[in-house]
Amino acid sequence: MINPSWQPIFDKHDTLISTMKQIASDNNEPIYPQKEDWFRVFEMDVSDIKIVLLGQDPYHGPGQAHGLAFSVNKGIRIPPSLLNIYKELKIEYPERNYNFSHGNLEKWFSREKIFLLNASLSVIESKAGAFMKQWSPFTDDVIKFIQESNKNCIFLLLGNFAKNKDKFIENKERIIYGIHPSPLSANRGFFGSNIFKNIELLNGSPINWSID
């Protein structure tokens, strides 16, 4: 259920949301995630958000996306970018003995209040970016709304796509920038970057990055 704190955003974009639902109903190709999961991340009260982790598209393979950026359902192979995130967490915190046995990040979302937002909320199977243009006005306004409503929130922007969204965030001191963790770029500055330690420093308290 969408938290009432987001009502101004959903009221503003009511026509867009209705249009996207109609497109999904009329489309003959599979669209991910299921419509019921498009707004999963908005179950969190905007005032509870500690960290916004911004992704691009939902995963566009069967059974992967479930409404939380970078996360996949249990039983699904862990995607390469998430594997690299796990690798960096182990590099930064060897003493914590993290064991990342699956790719479901619901604990990050529900327990640590990490807002796992994709810039596009739906995608056609095997067609990355299929609805990015349509969803961007909505998710851009979400970013603006968060930074207006929650002054303590930290924005983690990984890669050039996410970094370009910093224009919607007034308090640049609450932004942490990083290299995208994809296999194409992770070796160019993501590994060994200490971004997760920097997040905890800015947060003022430790974060439990375990997934169990």
C-alpha positions, 0 to 999 in steps of 0.5 A: 500500500502506498504511504499517504505521505506520497499523495501530493506526487501521485495526485500530480501525476494521476494522468501519467500513472493511468496512461502507463497502466493502460499501456501495460494492459494493451502491450502484447510483450511482457512488462516488468515488474508486475503492475502490483509492484511498480510502486512497492518502494512508496510503501515507505513514509518519505520522512523515514528515508535514510538513504536514496539509492537510485537505479535506472531501469527495473531488471528486464528478465523474467522473475527478476524485478519486484519494485526495489532498485538493484534487488531481485526476488530470492531464487533468482541469480544475483545480477552482476552490478549487485554482486559488485556492490556486495563485493565492495561491502566485503572489502570495506567491512571484512570484520562484519563477515557479511554473507550475501547468499541472494539478491533480495534487498527487502531488509535494506528497504524495510529495516535500514530505510534505504529507498531503492528507487528506479528512474523508470518504474517499468520496462518491456522484457529485454528492452532496457529504457523502454519507458524511461522517457515516460516515467522520468517526470514522475521520478524526477519529482519524487527526488525533488519531493524527498529532498524538500520533505526530508532534509536528513536524507542521503542520496547515493548517486552511482554512475553518470545517469544517477549523477545527472539527477543531482540538479534536483537536490539542493543540499549537495552536502547530502550527496555521495557520488560513486562509479556505477558498480556494473562490470563495465565500470566497477574496476574504474573506481568503484572497488575500494571507493569506501562509499559505504563507509562514507555513507555511514559517516554522513548518516552518523551511525552504522548501517546493517548491510546484511540481507538476512 
